[in-house]
Amino acid sequence: MSTEMAMSAAAACVGAAAWLLGGRHYGVRRARLLLAGGGVVATGPPTWDQAMAELRRLHGRLGAEWWSLAAGLLLAVLGSSVIPAVAGAAGVPVLRRMRLARGAGRAREGRADAVIGLCGALAGEVRAGRQPAEALLRAARDSGGLGDAQAAVVAAARFGGDVPGALAVAARRPGAEGLLGLAACWRVAVDQGAGLAAGLDRLDAALRAERDQRADLRAQLAGARATALLLAALPALGLLLGSAMGADPLRVLLHSGAGLGCLVAGAAFEGAGIWWAARIVRGAEAV
């Protein structure tokens, strides 16, 4: 099948999905407009802008991993085989796990930055002459470094509770480990009368140095990540190149014994290469 036919089939699939998605919510939109007393209610199928808006909302709700299933279904139609659909469905949980891992990593980095901001703000409040409890209340409100544990820590500080213990509990969240250092500084300042601001300055400097080290590590690992991305994109590039040359690679891979053997072997080598590159990245990050 030619490249033009493949592109036409893909456009038809996207258009059908958009029409179905738009039609599903059309009655709801019509009822809202009628009940709100708003002017003219459009009839007929949704416009292209409405269809694309529905697709964007669907993408935001379901996540990018479902494009694996959509691509598998498209290849299954083009290649007249169920194998791409099965492979696309199998890729959904893998891609979801990767997406959730990236989201967890971003959340961890955000918590680490918030803890650094909390330490700096708390040091500034203490230097301004405020008592540690009041300074913690203001710094926590301004920086958001305590996250979901802010209510417990603030209550402990306001009513004379165990602030270091509450900070230690808050430090259990990934990325918030710097709160353990804040708990230690608080305990030393309260029990031994040491300067809280000086300890917070040292803690802030240490956390910032650790963050800079992580940033340098990510920059050094960019090559390994690019290699893994290139390995993941090579099969699709090969299929597009073969289709452009008129070789019909889908028919060869999906409807011949030699093609199925090459497909299995190539998938095994592809998976091994991506796993090895990811293992290198994880090992370097762990060190």
FISEMAR-803518 format. One record per residue (C-alpha): residue in three letters; x negated, y negated, z negated. Coordinates in steps of 0.5 Angstrom, whole numbers, padded with zeros to 4 digits, always signed. Layout:
BEGIN
alaXYZ;...
***
This chain:
BEGIN
met+0000+0000+0000;ser-0003-0007+0002;thr-0005-0012-0003;glu+0001-0017+0000;met+0006-0011-0002;ala+0003-0010-0009;met+0004-0018-0010;ser+0011-0018-0008;ala+0013-0012-0012;ala+0009-0015-0018;ala+0013-0022-0017;ala+0020-0018-0016;cys+0018-0015-0023;val+0017-0021-0027;gly+0023-0025-0023;ala+0028-0019-0025;ala+0025-0019-0033;ala+0026-0026-0033;trp+0033-0026-0030;leu+0035-0021-0035;leu+0032-0024-0041;gly+0035-0031-0039;gly+0042-0027-0038;arg+0041-0024-0045;his+0041-0031-0048;tyr+0046-0035-0043;gly+0052-0033-0047;val+0049-0036-0053;arg+0046-0042-0050;arg+0053-0043-0047;ala+0057-0043-0054;arg+0052-0047-0057;leu+0053-0053-0052;leu+0061-0052-0052;leu+0061-0052-0060;ala+0056-0058-0060;gly+0061-0062-0055;gly+0055-0063-0051;gly+0057-0065-0043;val+0056-0060-0038;val+0055-0053-0038;ala+0051-0050-0033;thr+0053-0044-0029;gly+0050-0038-0025;pro+0043-0035-0026;pro+0038-0039-0030;thr+0033-0043-0027;trp+0025-0042-0026;asp+0023-0046-0032;gln+0028-0043-0036;ala+0026-0036-0034;met+0019-0038-0035;ala+0021-0041-0042;glu+0024-0034-0044;leu+0018-0030-0042;arg+0014-0035-0046;arg+0018-0034-0052;leu+0018-0026-0051;his+0011-0026-0051;gly+0010-0030-0057;arg+0015-0025-0061;leu+0012-0019-0058;gly+0005-0020-0057;ala+0000-0019-0051;glu-0001-0012-0052;trp+0006-0011-0049;trp+0002-0013-0042;ser-0001-0006-0042;leu+0005-0003-0042;ala+0008-0008-0036;ala+0001-0007-0032;gly+0002+0001-0033;leu+0009+0001-0031;leu+0007-0003-0025;leu+0002+0001-0023;ala+0006+0007-0024;val+0011+0004-0019;leu+0006+0002-0014;gly+0002+0009-0014;ser+0008+0013-0015;ser+0006+0017-0021;val+0007+0017-0028;ile+0000+0017-0031;pro-0001+0009-0031;ala+0005+0009-0035;val+0003+0014-0040;ala-0004+0010-0040;gly-0001+0003-0041;ala+0004+0006-0047;ala-0002+0009-0050;gly-0006+0002-0050;val+0000-0002-0053;pro-0002+0001-0061;val-0010+0000-0059;leu-0009-0007-0057;arg-0004-0009-0062;arg-0010-0006-0067;met-0015-0011-0064;arg-0010-0017-0064;leu-0008-0016-0071;ala-0016-0015-0073;arg-0017-0022-0069;gly-0012-0025-0073;ala-0014-0022-0080;gly-0021-0025-0078;arg-0019-0032-0076;ala-0015-0032-0083;arg-0021-0030-0087;glu-0025-0035-0084;gly-0020-0040-0085;arg-0019-0038-0093;ala-0027-0039-0093;asp-0027-0046-0090;ala-0021-0048-0095;val-0025-0045-0101;ile-0031-0049-0099;gly-0026-0055-0098;leu-0024-0054-0105;cys-0031-0054-0108;gly-0032-0060-0105;ala-0026-0064-0107;leu-0026-0061-0114;ala-0034-0063-0115;gly-0031-0070-0113;glu-0025-0071-0117;val-0030-0069-0123;arg-0035-0074-0122;ala-0029-0079-0121;gly-0028-0078-0129;arg-0022-0073-0129;gln-0022-0067-0134;pro-0023-0060-0130;ala-0016-0058-0131;glu-0013-0065-0128;ala-0019-0065-0122;leu-0017-0057-0120;leu-0010-0059-0120;arg-0011-0065-0115;ala-0017-0061-0111;ala-0012-0055-0110;arg-0006-0060-0108;asp-0011-0063-0103;ser-0015-0057-0100;gly-0010-0051-0100;gly-0016-0047-0102;leu-0012-0043-0107;gly-0007-0040-0102;asp-0002-0036-0105;ala-0005-0036-0111;gln-0005-0043-0112;ala+0002-0043-0117;ala-0002-0038-0122;val-0008-0042-0122;val-0005-0049-0123;ala-0001-0046-0128;ala-0007-0043-0132;ala-0010-0050-0131;arg-0004-0054-0134;phe-0002-0050-0140;gly-0009-0048-0142;gly-0009-0041-0139;asp-0015-0036-0137;val-0017-0040-0131;pro-0023-0036-0129;gly-0019-0030-0129;ala-0013-0033-0125;leu-0019-0035-0120;ala-0022-0028-0120;val-0015-0025-0118;ala-0014-0030-0112;ala-0021-0028-0110;arg-0019-0021-0108;arg-0016-0024-0101;pro-0021-0023-0095;gly-0025-0029-0094;ala-0023-0032-0101;glu-0029-0029-0105;gly-0032-0036-0106;leu-0027-0037-0112;leu-0031-0032-0116;gly-0037-0037-0116;leu-0032-0042-0118;ala-0029-0038-0123;ala-0037-0037-0126;cys-0038-0044-0126;trp-0031-0046-0129;arg-0033-0041-0135;val-0040-0043-0136;ala-0038-0051-0136;val-0032-0049-0141;asp-0036-0044-0146;gln-0043-0047-0145;gly-0041-0055-0144;ala-0045-0055-0137;gly-0044-0060-0132;leu-0039-0057-0127;ala-0040-0062-0122;ala-0047-0059-0121;gly-0045-0052-0121;leu-0040-0054-0116;asp-0045-0057-0111;arg-0050-0051-0111;leu-0044-0047-0110;asp-0041-0051-0104;ala-0048-0051-0101;ala-0049-0044-0102;leu-0042-0042-0098;arg-0044-0047-0093;ala-0050-0044-0092;glu-0047-0037-0091;arg-0042-0040-0086;asp-0047-0043-0082;gln-0050-0036-0082;arg-0044-0033-0080;ala-0043-0038-0074;asp-0051-0036-0072;leu-0049-0029-0072;arg-0043-0030-0068;ala-0047-0034-0063;gln-0052-0028-0062;leu-0047-0023-0061;ala-0044-0026-0056;gly-0048-0022-0051;ala-0045-0016-0053;arg-0038-0018-0053;ala-0039-0021-0046;thr-0041-0014-0044;ala-0035-0010-0047;leu-0031-0015-0044;leu-0034-0014-0037;leu-0034-0006-0038;ala-0026-0007-0040;ala-0025-0011-0033;leu-0029-0007-0028;pro-0024-0002-0027;ala-0019-0007-0025;leu-0024-0011-0021;gly-0025-0004-0017;leu-0018-0003-0016;leu-0017-0010-0013;leu-0023-0009-0009;gly-0021-0002-0006;ser-0014-0005-0004;ala-0017-0011-0001;met-0021-0006+0003;gly-0015-0002+0005;ala-0018+0004+0002;asp-0011+0005-0002;pro-0015+0007-0009;leu-0009+0009-0013;arg-0007+0014-0008;val-0014+0018-0008;leu-0014+0017-0016;leu-0007+0019-0017;his-0005+0024-0012;ser-0012+0029-0011;gly-0016+0033-0015;ala-0022+0030-0014;gly-0019+0023-0015;leu-0016+0026-0022;gly-0023+0028-0024;cys-0026+0022-0023;leu-0020+0018-0026;val-0021+0023-0033;ala-0029+0022-0032;gly-0029+0015-0031;ala-0024+0013-0037;ala-0028+0018-0042;phe-0034+0014-0040;glu-0031+0007-0040;gly-0028+0009-0047;ala-0035+0011-0049;gly-0038+0005-0047;ile-0033+0000-0050;trp-0034+0004-0057;trp-0041+0004-0057;ala-0041-0004-0055;ala-0036-0005-0061;arg-0040-0001-0065;ile-0046-0005-0064;val-0043-0011-0066;arg-0040-0008-0072;gly-0046-0006-0074;ala-0050-0013-0073;glu-0044-0016-0077;ala-0044-0011-0083;val-0052-0012-0084;
***
